[in-house]
Structure formats: C-alpha cells, structure tokens
Amino acid sequence: MSANSSSSETQSAEAMDRKQLLHDLDQTEQDFYAVLAALQPAQVNTVPFEGSWTAGQVAEHILMSESGIPETLLGSTGETDRPVAQFVPVIESIFLDFTAKYQSPEFIIPSDGPHDQQQLLEAFKAERAAIREVAANEDLSLTCNDFEFPQVAYLTRWEWLQFVLCHSIRHTRQLRNISEKVSAPTGR
C-alpha cells in the first residue's frame, strides 16, 4: 500500500468519524430541545419529587456544563501523545451508567430559578451551534490544555465532544423522567 493510499484512507476514516459525530451532536441537541420544549412553561420550574432538580435546573446545568466547551476546545492545545479517544470509555462509563448517581461539581450546580423556558431553549441552541462549529472545522486530535477534566485528564477535542454527547444523553433521560412526573395527572 502506498503512503498516499494510506493517508487518504486515514482522512476518509476521520471524515466518517466527524460525520457521525456531527450527526450525534445534532441528534442529542434535537432530543434535549424537544423534551424541554414540550413542557408547559410552569412545568419547567416544578419539582417532580423530593431531592430532584426541576427541568429548568437540568437545562441550566447543561448550559453551565457546555458553556465553556467552545473556549476550551479553541484555547491552548497541543499534540496528543496517546490514543486520541483513550478516555472515551471512561467518559461513557461515567455518564452512560444510568444506575449511578453523582453529585454535580460545585461550579455547575444550577440556581433554584425560576427558569425561563424560552431563554433556556435559545441559549441551548446557541451553545450547541458554537460547539458544532468547532466539531465541524477543527483538528479533533489535539489535546486541550486549558482545563483538566475532573479526576480524569486533559482531554482531546474528540474526547470533549464525546463528553458533550454522553452528558447530554444522560440529562435528556433525566429530563424525560422529570417530564413524565410533572406531566402526570394528579389525584390518582
């Protein structure tokens, strides 16, 4: 196999991975947005059960979690001296284990509200557009050096984007559960 052939195969694999990543980012955005948008405005601030966040708090948490991602992705980067996706299984094991319950880091705990549904939806769309722009156009193999993922490592752009996906999947599931509780008829 010639070097040119190998290089074009690598670029093709990267393009396929990027295409799938962009599809997954779009899908998780649509899923989260749809669940939040389907709620009545008053339900966004309704506590579904003791100890739970409201739908508005979940949305604020997602925004707080993702708000620094574009800056982290576009900040100081360096060549990666390990497999680019090395920590993806760790991220998946944390965020896609729905039996595990976690305490949110202090810096991304949402306020008590009240939360404005339309503002949350608009902010979420804008934040995801900024993240998608980076995902579509930047070298995802570089390591981001401005922020270390708590208790894991400095992540590559690819790994940060996998975090966005997994975290969004986790909290979309949480939002669906909240929606079911606050939308259920009372008095049963």
N, CA and C of each residue as an Amber inpcrd file, in Angstrom:
protein
   564
   0.8480000  -1.1780000   0.0000000   0.0000000   0.0000000   0.0000000
   0.8890000   1.2360000   0.0000000   0.5820000   2.2070000  -0.8460000
   1.4020000   3.4090000  -0.9320000   1.0650000   4.3520000   0.2090000
   1.9730000   5.2870000   0.4570000   1.7540000   6.2690000   1.5210000
   0.5370000   7.1300000   1.2040000   0.3560000   7.4730000  -0.0770000
  -0.8020000   8.2810000  -0.4620000  -2.1040000   7.5540000  -0.1860000
  -2.1480000   6.2760000  -0.4830000  -3.3390000   5.4670000  -0.2470000
  -3.6500000   5.4080000   1.2440000  -2.6250000   5.1770000   2.0480000
  -2.8000000   5.0990000   3.4990000  -3.2790000   6.4350000   4.0570000
  -2.6980000   7.5170000   3.5730000  -3.0700000   8.8460000   4.0330000
  -4.5220000   9.1630000   3.6760000  -4.9420000   8.8170000   2.4630000
  -6.3220000   9.1010000   2.0700000  -7.3050000   8.2290000   2.8460000
  -6.9110000   6.9960000   3.1790000  -7.7780000   6.1430000   3.9980000
  -7.9380000   6.7270000   5.3960000  -6.8490000   7.2490000   5.9620000
  -6.9140000   7.8700000   7.2860000  -7.8340000   9.0790000   7.2430000
  -7.6800000   9.9230000   6.2020000  -8.5350000  11.0960000   6.0750000
  -9.9930000  10.6860000   5.8970000 -10.2340000   9.6200000   5.1480000
 -11.5920000   9.1350000   4.9380000 -12.2090000   8.6460000   6.2480000
 -11.4300000   7.9100000   7.0400000 -11.9140000   7.4310000   8.3410000
 -12.2190000   8.6110000   9.2570000 -11.3450000   9.6240000   9.2350000
 -11.5790000  10.8120000  10.0610000 -12.8460000  11.5360000   9.6190000
 -13.0610000  11.6230000   8.3000000 -14.2600000  12.2820000   7.7810000
 -15.5120000  11.5250000   8.2020000 -15.4560000  10.1890000   8.1640000
 -16.6070000   9.3880000   8.5960000 -16.8610000   9.5830000  10.0790000
 -15.8170000   9.5650000  10.8760000 -15.9760000   9.7790000  12.3110000
 -16.5570000  11.1620000  12.5800000 -16.0330000  12.1640000  11.8870000
 -16.5340000  13.5300000  12.0690000 -17.9960000  13.6130000  11.6280000
 -18.3250000  12.9720000  10.5110000 -19.7100000  12.9820000  10.0290000
 -20.6380000  12.3540000  11.0710000 -20.2350000  11.2430000  11.6540000
 -21.0370000  10.5890000  12.6910000 -21.1330000  11.4650000  13.9350000
 -20.0140000  12.0860000  14.3000000 -20.0030000  12.9850000  15.4530000
 -20.9940000  14.1270000  15.2510000 -20.9610000  14.7500000  14.0920000
 -21.8750000  15.8580000  13.8150000 -23.3240000  15.3840000  13.8360000
 -23.5740000  14.2110000  13.2890000 -24.9220000  13.6280000  13.3440000
 -25.3460000  13.4260000  14.8000000 -24.4550000  12.8680000  15.6040000
 -24.7720000  12.6040000  17.0130000 -24.9840000  13.9010000  17.7920000
 -24.1760000  14.9200000  17.5050000 -24.3790000  16.2210000  18.1560000
 -25.7500000  16.7830000  17.7910000 -26.0960000  16.7080000  16.5150000
 -27.4090000  17.1980000  16.0750000 -28.5370000  16.4170000  16.7410000
 -28.3860000  15.1030000  16.8150000 -29.4330000  14.2560000  17.3960000
 -29.6230000  14.5400000  18.8810000 -28.5220000  14.6460000  19.6230000
 -28.6590000  14.9120000  21.0630000 -29.2190000  16.3080000  21.3000000
 -28.8680000  17.2510000  20.4360000 -29.4410000  18.5980000  20.5460000
 -30.9470000  18.5460000  20.3210000 -31.3590000  17.8770000  19.2540000
 -32.7870000  17.7750000  18.9360000 -33.5530000  17.0650000  20.0480000
 -32.9810000  15.9960000  20.5770000 -33.6580000  15.2290000  21.6290000
 -33.8670000  16.0760000  22.8820000 -32.8010000  16.7220000  23.3450000
 -32.8930000  17.5300000  24.5620000 -33.8660000  18.6900000  24.3450000
 -33.7130000  19.3720000  23.2220000 -34.5600000  20.5150000  22.9010000
 -36.0340000  20.1050000  22.8680000 -36.3230000  18.9910000  22.2200000
 -37.7130000  18.5420000  22.0760000 -38.3600000  18.2540000  23.4260000
 -37.6300000  17.6100000  24.3180000 -38.1980000  17.2820000  25.6310000
 -38.4470000  18.5580000  26.4290000 -37.4670000  19.4730000  26.4210000
 -37.6280000  20.7220000  27.1670000 -38.7420000  21.5800000  26.5640000
 -38.8050000  21.6510000  25.2430000 -39.8110000  22.4790000  24.5710000
 -41.2250000  21.9410000  24.7530000 -41.3740000  20.6400000  24.9540000
 -42.7000000  20.0260000  25.0920000 -43.3540000  20.3320000  26.4390000
 -42.5680000  20.7690000  27.3970000 -43.1250000  21.0880000  28.7120000
 -43.9220000  22.3860000  28.6600000 -44.9250000  22.4810000  29.5130000
 -45.6090000  23.7440000  29.7060000 -44.6640000  24.6580000  30.4890000
 -44.6970000  25.9670000  30.2490000 -43.7620000  26.8610000  30.9410000
 -43.7420000  26.6790000  32.4650000 -44.8900000  26.4800000  33.0880000
 -44.9310000  26.3030000  34.5460000 -44.2530000  25.0060000  34.9750000
 -44.3010000  23.9900000  34.1240000 -43.6960000  22.6960000  34.4640000
 -42.1700000  22.7640000  34.5110000 -41.5880000  23.7420000  33.8440000
 -40.1310000  23.8920000  33.8140000 -39.5900000  24.1420000  35.2220000
 -40.4000000  24.7480000  36.0780000 -39.9700000  25.0740000  37.4410000
 -40.6480000  24.2260000  38.5090000 -41.2970000  23.1430000  38.1030000
 -41.9780000  22.2540000  39.0400000 -41.0160000  21.1720000  39.5160000
 -40.9100000  21.0300000  40.8360000 -40.0730000  19.9680000  41.4110000
 -40.8550000  18.6650000  41.2850000 -40.3250000  17.6750000  40.5670000
 -41.0840000  16.4490000  40.3220000 -41.1880000  15.5370000  41.5370000
 -40.1540000  15.5300000  42.3600000 -40.1550000  14.7440000  43.5910000
 -39.0280000  15.2570000  44.4730000 -39.1280000  14.9700000  45.7480000
 -38.1590000  15.4850000  46.7100000 -36.7320000  15.0940000  46.3270000
 -35.8580000  16.0810000  46.3780000 -34.4500000  15.8400000  46.0900000
 -34.0830000  15.9520000  44.6220000 -35.0740000  16.1960000  43.7680000
 -34.8210000  16.2770000  42.3250000 -34.6470000  17.7240000  41.8850000
 -33.9180000  17.8940000  40.8180000 -33.8730000  19.1800000  40.1410000
 -35.1470000  19.3390000  39.3280000 -35.4850000  20.5790000  39.0190000
 -36.5590000  20.8600000  38.0750000 -36.0010000  20.7150000  36.6560000
 -36.8910000  20.7000000  35.6780000 -36.4470000  20.6610000  34.2800000
 -35.5910000  21.8860000  33.9640000 -35.9720000  23.0240000  34.5100000
 -35.1920000  24.2470000  34.3040000 -33.7920000  24.1380000  34.8700000
 -33.6780000  23.5040000  36.0320000 -32.3580000  23.3190000  36.6280000
 -31.4970000  22.3660000  35.7990000 -32.1030000  21.3170000  35.2580000
 -31.3530000  20.3900000  34.3980000 -30.8420000  21.1420000  33.1700000
 -31.7070000  21.9540000  32.5710000 -31.2940000  22.7200000  31.3900000
 -30.1930000  23.7160000  31.7440000 -30.3250000  24.3840000  32.8760000
 -29.2790000  25.3200000  33.3000000 -27.9670000  24.5760000  33.5380000
 -28.0300000  23.4080000  34.1450000 -26.8390000  22.5900000  34.3840000
 -26.1540000  22.2320000  33.0610000 -26.9430000  21.8210000  32.0680000
 -26.3790000  21.5060000  30.7440000 -25.6940000  22.7440000  30.1700000
 -26.3640000  23.8810000  30.2630000 -25.7700000  25.1190000  29.7490000
 -24.4780000  25.4640000  30.4910000 -24.4910000  25.3290000  31.8070000
 -23.2890000  25.6230000  32.5930000 -22.1610000  24.6600000  32.2210000
 -22.5050000  23.4080000  32.0130000 -21.5120000  22.3840000  31.6760000
 -20.9130000  22.6140000  30.2950000 -21.7430000  23.0450000  29.3640000
 -21.3020000  23.1860000  27.9790000 -20.8120000  24.5870000  27.6370000
 -21.0950000  25.5710000  28.4950000 -20.7820000  26.9580000  28.1370000
 -19.2950000  27.2100000  27.9340000 -18.4520000  26.5190000  28.6540000
 -17.0220000  26.7220000  28.4900000 -16.3750000  25.8080000  27.4690000
 -17.1490000  24.9080000  26.8910000 -16.5770000  23.9180000  25.9710000
 -15.9560000  24.5810000  24.7310000 -16.6560000  25.5020000  24.0430000
 -16.0140000  26.1040000  22.8680000 -14.6840000  26.7900000  23.2060000
 -14.6440000  27.4970000  24.3300000 -13.4100000  28.1700000  24.7270000
 -12.3160000  27.1560000  25.0500000 -12.6850000  26.0700000  25.6970000
 -11.7100000  25.0170000  25.9980000 -11.1930000  24.3940000  24.7060000
 -12.0940000  24.1200000  23.7790000 -11.7140000  23.4920000  22.5120000
 -10.8350000  24.4030000  21.6580000 -11.0880000  25.7050000  21.7360000
 -10.3460000  26.6620000  20.9120000  -9.1840000  27.3100000  21.6580000
  -9.0160000  26.9460000  22.9260000  -7.9360000  27.5130000  23.7270000
  -6.6000000  26.8730000  23.4140000  -5.7450000  26.8550000  24.4090000
  -4.4060000  26.2870000  24.2580000  -4.5050000  24.7840000  23.9810000
  -3.8710000  24.3550000  22.8920000  -3.8760000  22.9360000  22.5260000
  -2.4580000  22.4830000  22.2180000  -2.2910000  21.1830000  22.2220000
  -1.0090000  20.6060000  21.8640000  -1.2020000  19.2640000  21.1990000
  -0.1250000  18.7800000  20.6150000  -0.1590000  17.4580000  20.0030000
  -0.4960000  16.4220000  21.0760000  -1.1540000  15.3680000  20.6930000
  -1.5680000  14.3130000  21.6170000  -0.5970000  13.1500000  21.5030000
  -0.0420000  12.7380000  22.6510000   0.9550000  11.6570000  22.6530000
   0.3780000  10.3500000  23.1940000  -0.9120000  10.1600000  22.9510000
  -1.6240000   8.9470000  23.3710000  -2.7640000   8.7590000  22.3820000
  -3.4650000   7.6420000  22.4450000  -4.6140000   7.4800000  21.5440000
  -5.6270000   8.6220000  21.7420000  -6.0800000   9.1910000  20.6620000
  -6.9500000  10.3690000  20.6810000  -8.2500000  10.1170000  21.4430000
  -8.7410000   8.9020000  21.4260000 -10.0070000   8.5590000  22.0840000
  -9.7920000   7.7220000  23.3490000  -8.6160000   7.7860000  23.9220000
  -8.2750000   6.9270000  25.0680000  -9.2730000   7.0290000  26.2140000
  -9.7500000   8.2250000  26.5180000 -10.6200000   8.4000000  27.6810000
 -12.1160000   8.3470000  27.3530000 -12.4590000   8.0650000  26.1020000
 -13.8770000   7.9430000  25.7470000 -14.5600000   6.8300000  26.5480000
 -13.9610000   5.6490000  26.6960000 -14.6140000   4.6160000  27.5160000
 -14.8320000   5.0570000  28.9700000 -13.9210000   5.8450000  29.5110000
 -14.0780000   6.3580000  30.8810000 -15.2660000   7.3090000  30.9320000
 -15.3340000   8.2160000  29.9760000 -16.4380000   9.1770000  29.9090000
 -17.7700000   8.4380000  29.7630000 -17.8020000   7.4580000  28.8700000
 -19.0310000   6.6800000  28.6750000 -19.4130000   5.9220000  29.9390000
 -18.4350000   5.3630000  30.6280000 -18.7480000   4.5870000  31.8380000
 -19.3010000   5.4810000  32.9450000 -18.8710000   6.7240000  32.9710000
 -19.3770000   7.6630000  33.9780000 -20.7900000   8.1120000  33.6220000
 -20.9650000   8.6190000  32.4240000 -22.2110000   9.3140000  32.0850000
 -23.3060000   8.4270000  31.5150000 -22.9550000   7.2540000  31.0160000
 -23.9840000   6.3830000  30.4500000 -24.3570000   5.2370000  31.3770000
 -23.8400000   5.2660000  32.5940000 -24.2670000   4.3130000  33.6260000
 -25.4270000   4.9680000  34.3660000 -26.6310000   4.6370000  33.9510000
 -27.8120000   5.3010000  34.4950000 -28.1790000   4.8130000  35.8890000
 -27.5060000   3.7870000  36.3830000 -27.7480000   3.3330000  37.7510000
 -26.9390000   4.1570000  38.7450000 -25.9010000   4.8120000  38.2680000
 -25.0360000   5.6070000  39.1500000 -25.6110000   7.0080000  39.3210000
 -25.5500000   7.4930000  40.5370000 -25.9810000   8.8540000  40.8500000
 -24.7480000   9.6320000  41.2860000 -24.6230000  10.8530000  40.7860000
 -23.4520000  11.6690000  41.0750000 -23.8630000  13.0150000  41.6370000
 -22.9610000  13.5930000  42.4020000 -23.0980000  14.9720000  42.8290000
 -22.4240000  15.8240000  41.7650000 -23.1060000  16.8440000  41.3240000
 -22.5290000  17.7460000  40.3360000 -21.4030000  18.5490000  40.9760000
 -20.3270000  18.8100000  40.2380000 -19.3040000  19.7110000  40.7690000
 -19.9330000  21.0640000  41.1070000 -19.4430000  21.6730000  42.1510000
 -19.9900000  22.9270000  42.6690000 -20.1670000  23.9890000  41.5740000
 -19.2020000  24.0840000  40.6590000 -19.2160000  25.1680000  39.6750000
 -20.2680000  24.9970000  38.5750000 -20.9790000  23.8620000  38.5680000
 -22.0510000  23.6860000  37.5720000 -23.3740000  23.2670000  38.2230000
 -23.5280000  23.6160000  39.5020000 -24.8180000  23.3900000  40.1750000
 -25.7410000  24.5440000  39.7910000 -26.9210000  24.2460000  39.2730000
 -27.8250000  25.3040000  38.8160000 -28.4740000  26.0600000  39.9730000
 -28.9920000  27.2360000  39.6420000 -29.7070000  28.0480000  40.6260000
 -31.0880000  27.4360000  40.8860000 -31.7540000  27.9490000  41.9020000
 -33.0970000  27.4750000  42.2210000 -34.1430000  28.0020000  41.2310000
 -33.7710000  28.9980000  40.4560000 -34.7120000  29.5450000  39.4860000
 -35.4670000  30.7200000  40.0530000 -36.5640000  31.0940000  39.4580000
 -37.2510000  30.4060000  38.3690000 -36.4780000  30.5040000  37.0500000
 -36.7560000  29.5530000  36.1660000 -36.0950000  29.4690000  34.8720000
 -37.0930000  29.7780000  33.7640000 -36.6610000  30.5800000  32.8090000
 -37.4920000  30.9300000  31.6640000 -37.2390000  29.9180000  30.5440000
 -38.2650000  29.1730000  30.2000000 -38.1350000  28.1020000  29.2180000
 -37.5750000  28.6030000  27.8880000 -38.1110000  29.7040000  27.3870000
 -37.6770000  30.2060000  26.0790000 -36.2170000  30.6340000  26.1110000
 -35.7990000  31.2840000  27.1920000 -34.3880000  31.6850000  27.3110000
 -33.4800000  30.4650000  27.3480000 -33.8850000  29.4360000  28.0700000
 -33.0890000  28.2090000  28.1370000 -32.9710000  27.5610000  26.7600000
 -34.0760000  27.4850000  26.0420000 -34.0700000  26.8740000  24.7080000
 -33.1640000  27.6460000  23.7470000 -33.2740000  28.9670000  23.7740000
 -32.4510000  29.7960000  22.8820000 -30.9710000  29.6810000  23.2370000
 -30.6570000  29.7120000  24.5210000 -29.2590000  29.6070000  24.9560000
 -28.6800000  28.2410000  24.5950000 -29.4880000  27.2020000  24.7390000
 -29.0350000  25.8500000  24.4030000 -28.7210000  25.7550000  22.9100000
 -29.6230000  26.2650000  22.0660000 -29.3990000  26.2450000  20.6080000
 -28.1100000  26.9920000  20.2540000 -27.9140000  28.1580000  20.8490000
 -26.7220000  28.9620000  20.5510000 -25.4530000  28.2500000  20.9980000
 -25.4970000  27.6550000  22.1730000 -24.3250000  26.9490000  22.6970000
 -23.9780000  25.7620000  21.8140000 -24.9750000  25.0120000  21.4210000
 -24.7210000  23.8540000  20.5650000 -24.2110000  24.2750000  19.1880000
 -24.6620000  25.4050000  18.6800000 -24.1580000  25.8800000  17.3860000
 -22.6640000  26.1730000  17.4790000 -22.2390000  26.7740000  18.5780000
 -20.8120000  27.0750000  18.7740000 -19.9990000  25.7900000  18.8910000
 -20.5210000  24.8130000  19.6080000 -19.8280000  23.5270000  19.7670000
 -19.7540000  22.8060000  18.4200000 -20.8460000  22.8180000  17.6870000
 -20.8850000  22.1340000  16.3910000 -19.8960000  22.7610000  15.4130000
 -19.7650000  24.0690000  15.4610000 -18.8230000  24.7770000  14.5860000
 -17.4010000  24.2630000  14.8040000 -17.0150000  24.1070000  16.0480000
 -15.6850000  23.5720000  16.3560000 -15.5830000  22.1270000  15.8760000
 -16.6020000  21.3400000  16.1650000 -16.5880000  19.9210000  15.7770000
 -16.4610000  19.7570000  14.2640000 -17.0450000  20.6590000  13.5190000
 -17.0360000  20.5560000  12.0570000 -15.7250000  21.0130000  11.4320000
 -15.0080000  21.9190000  12.1070000 -13.9140000  22.6010000  11.4190000
 -12.5270000  22.4800000  12.0280000 -12.4060000  21.9960000  13.2350000
 -11.0960000  21.9790000  13.8920000 -10.4820000  20.5810000  13.8980000
  -9.1880000  20.5270000  14.1580000  -8.4620000  19.2610000  14.3090000
  -8.8560000  18.6690000  15.6600000  -9.5820000  17.5830000  15.6370000
 -10.1200000  16.9980000  16.8690000  -9.1230000  16.1100000  17.5950000
  -7.9500000  15.9290000  17.0210000  -6.9420000  15.0630000  17.6480000
  -6.0790000  15.7990000  18.6650000  -6.1710000  17.1240000  18.7090000
  -5.3280000  17.8980000  19.6200000  -5.8320000  17.8000000  21.0560000
  -4.9080000  17.8980000  22.0050000  -5.2510000  17.8940000  23.4290000
  -5.4850000  19.3290000  23.8830000  -6.5650000  19.5380000  24.6230000
  -6.9150000  20.8540000  25.1610000  -6.2150000  21.0240000  26.5040000
  -5.4440000  22.0990000  26.6390000  -4.6010000  22.2790000  27.8190000
  -5.1190000  23.2920000  28.8320000  -6.2650000  23.9160000  28.5680000
  -6.7540000  24.9630000  29.4640000  -7.5680000  24.4500000  30.6460000
  -8.1240000  23.2400000  30.5250000  -8.9780000  22.7290000  31.5990000
  -8.8430000  21.2190000  31.6550000  -8.5200000  20.7200000  32.8340000
  -8.4020000  19.2770000  33.0280000  -9.7520000  18.7250000  33.4540000
 -10.2110000  17.7000000  32.7550000 -11.4760000  17.0780000  33.1220000
 -11.3160000  16.4940000  34.5200000 -12.2020000  16.8540000  35.4650000
 -12.0250000  16.4200000  36.8570000 -11.8150000  14.9130000  36.9990000
 -10.7830000  14.5660000  37.7000000 -10.4220000  13.1890000  38.0620000
 -10.1580000  12.2820000  36.8580000  -9.9170000  12.8730000  35.6750000
  -9.6010000  12.0550000  34.5030000  -8.2650000  12.5020000  33.9200000
  -8.2730000  13.5790000  33.1330000  -7.0410000  14.0400000  32.4800000
  -7.3680000  15.2600000  31.6220000  -6.3310000  15.7790000  30.9650000
  -6.5570000  16.7470000  29.8980000  -7.0690000  15.9430000  28.7090000
  -8.1780000  16.3750000  28.1390000  -8.8320000  15.6180000  27.0760000
  -8.5170000  16.1930000  25.7020000  -8.6250000  15.3400000  24.7040000
  -8.5430000  15.8000000  23.3240000  -9.8690000  16.4740000  22.9630000
  -9.8450000  17.2040000  21.8810000 -11.1000000  17.7950000  21.4050000
 -12.1310000  16.7040000  21.1480000 -11.6840000  15.5840000  20.5820000
 -12.5930000  14.4650000  20.3120000 -13.2430000  13.9900000  21.6160000
 -12.4410000  13.8280000  22.6550000 -12.9670000  13.3470000  23.9430000
 -13.9170000  14.3620000  24.5650000 -13.6030000  15.6510000  24.4650000
 -14.5090000  16.6710000  24.9950000 -15.8620000  16.5960000  24.2890000
 -15.8370000  16.3850000  22.9880000 -17.0910000  16.2970000  22.2450000
 -17.8590000  15.0310000  22.5960000 -17.1570000  13.9640000  22.9050000
 -17.8200000  12.7430000  23.3810000 -18.4480000  12.9860000  24.7530000
 -17.7840000  13.7950000  25.5860000 -18.3780000  14.1900000  26.8650000
 -19.6990000  14.9200000  26.6220000 -19.6970000  15.8760000  25.6960000
 -20.9230000  16.6260000  25.3920000 -22.0420000  15.6570000  25.0280000
 -21.7330000  14.6820000  24.1830000 -22.7430000  13.6970000  23.7760000
 -23.2520000  12.8860000  24.9630000 -22.3280000  12.2950000  25.7100000
 -22.7170000  11.4040000  26.8180000 -23.4550000  12.1590000  27.9160000
 -22.9770000  13.3520000  28.2420000 -23.6090000  14.1660000  29.2770000
 -25.0140000  14.5650000  28.8420000 -25.1580000  14.9010000  27.5810000
 -26.4600000  15.2690000  27.0440000 -27.4280000  14.0870000  27.0480000
 -26.9440000  12.9190000  26.6650000 -27.7860000  11.7120000  26.6910000
 -28.2740000  11.4510000  28.1140000 -27.3590000  11.5540000  29.0710000
 -27.7090000  11.3060000  30.4690000 -28.8060000  12.2680000  30.9350000
 -28.6100000  13.5490000  30.6460000 -29.5580000  14.5310000  31.1610000
 -30.8300000  14.6300000  30.3250000 -30.8030000  14.1890000  29.0850000
 -32.0510000  14.0830000  28.3210000 -32.9190000  13.0030000  28.9530000
 -32.2880000  11.9290000  29.3490000 -33.0170000  10.8560000  30.0430000
 -33.6180000  11.3890000  31.3510000 -32.8230000  12.1390000  32.1050000
 -33.3050000  12.7400000  33.3510000 -34.4670000  13.6940000  33.0610000
 -34.3290000  14.4930000  32.0220000 -35.3760000  15.4390000  31.6580000
 -36.6680000  14.7150000  31.2670000 -36.5410000  13.6020000  30.5570000
 -37.7370000  12.8050000  30.2100000 -38.4290000  12.2940000  31.4760000
 -37.6390000  11.8150000  32.4300000 -38.2110000  11.3270000  33.6890000
 -38.9250000  12.4510000  34.4340000 -38.3170000  13.6160000  34.4740000
 -38.9410000  14.7700000  35.1260000 -40.2300000  15.1300000  34.3910000
 -40.1790000  15.1480000  33.0760000 -41.3480000  15.4850000  32.2690000
 -42.5140000  14.5390000  32.5630000 -42.2130000  13.2480000  32.6530000
 -43.2660000  12.2740000  32.9690000 -43.9000000  12.5640000  34.3220000
 -43.0730000  12.9230000  35.2950000 -43.5930000  13.1900000  36.6470000
 -44.4430000  14.4570000  36.6780000 -43.9520000  15.5410000  36.0710000
 -44.6760000  16.8090000  36.1640000 -45.8570000  16.8760000  35.1990000
 -45.8900000  15.9830000  34.2170000 -46.9980000  15.9570000  33.2530000
 -48.0860000  14.9620000  33.6360000 -47.7880000  14.1050000  34.6090000
 -48.7510000  13.0740000  35.0160000 -49.9630000  13.7250000  35.6800000
 -51.1490000  13.2000000  35.3900000 -52.3470000  13.7170000  36.0610000
 -52.2390000  13.5070000  37.5700000 -52.7170000  14.4800000  38.3250000
 -52.6710000  14.3690000  39.7880000 -53.9460000  13.7360000  40.3040000
 -53.9080000  13.3130000  41.5440000 -55.0870000  12.7760000  42.2010000
 -55.3470000  11.3120000  41.9690000 -54.3210000  10.5730000  41.5870000
 -54.5110000   9.1290000  41.3860000 -54.4730000   8.3890000  42.6820000
